[in-house]
Amino acid sequence: MDGEIEEALRFLAQLPSSWLEGYEWPAEIREQLSDVSAEIAFDGKRLLALAPEAKSSHFYVPFLTEEYFDLGLLWAEFAMRAGVRAFAIAACDEMTFEGLMQRSIPCFRVQLPQHLATRRDYFNRGGFDGKALAIIFSRHQVIRYLLENGVSTALCDIDALLLRDPDPSLQYADVVCQRVMYFPKVTALQWGFSACGGFISCAPSAATVRLLRKVIALQRCVSSDQLAWNLALFATNVVWRGSSVYTSPEALRAGFVRDADREFFGRVPTGGLTVKALPATTFWRHDFVPLDLARAVLVHPNSPKSAKAKLAILKSAVGAYHWPSRLALA
């Protein structure tokens, strides 16, 4: 991994500093994270036992802490309603793990890097505190483990609700992502969108594992997994078929709305990696794109970093008739 970190640092040094501003780890945190893999422990045996045997079926893995426990229950209920049974929630503390086990919800325990998870004095530019950043830093290492064991895996934010089974949409590419407009702006202007770190699926190929290793190395340098994902793809010189380059945020937004119902396929010139960016209508994120619940597969609205606010926004988005009565909000 040391060589991969050095390669990531060389790559980042070639980029304009404005691309990374506010997301570079402070020196002392980066030093701690440079050899942190041994501190990220999880129950791999239990995780593989929960995973599906068929490679064509994706295994969905959201991460959850006690602060968002009700949101995790909501996510599991929506997943099961959508017909998704192949999932396991990564419980990042003991209270969450025990609560999920009591309700027979598939889960496994993850030990976060404590020197980061206990930091209350540091927030990155995106407003994430130490505990959230510890989750962001850890989750791709779990995904890589699954890929290396032959499991097709989808990383899904706990506030991204499944209304339908996404598997039919996740075929024909090694990496499939929800697409967004705002961040990072540089790749959005270059491609017409950026990859959302909150919903990405990966097929267990050698090319995908290599990409994941690049993402993980970049995460040891920058605190945003979404930034790391997009920079890792950018470094491969990925070519998106039919995408557009934009010179202003206004033109980008107009183009994003115009192409909201399209999916984009891409290919990396060397290594054989194939990628796909999903329609912004059926895998919905931005409120300026119309939401049609009769077609939507994933509803993942932008929301503040509080459980109550996220639940309220999700309830507003999916409609009261989809909402479990026990989670009714005022």
DAPEZI-V843574 format. One line per field, one symbol per residue. ss: DSSP state (a for helix, b for strand, c for the rest). A space follows every 50 residues. Layout:
BEGIN
ss->???
END
This chain:
BEGIN
ss->caaaaaaaaaaaacccaaaccccbccaaaaaaacccaaacbbcaaaaaaa ccccccccbbbcbbcaaaaaaaaaaaaaaaacccccbcbbbccaaaaaaa aaccccbbbbbccaaaaccccccccccccaaaaaaaaaaaaaaaaaaacc ccbbbbccccbbccccaaaaccccbbbbbbccccaaaaaaaccbbbbbbb bbcccaaaaaaaaaaaaaaccbccaaaaaaaaaaacccbbccccccccaa aaaaaaaacccccbbbbccccccbbbbcccccbbcccccccccccccbbc ccccccaaaaaaaaaaaacaaaccaaaccc
END
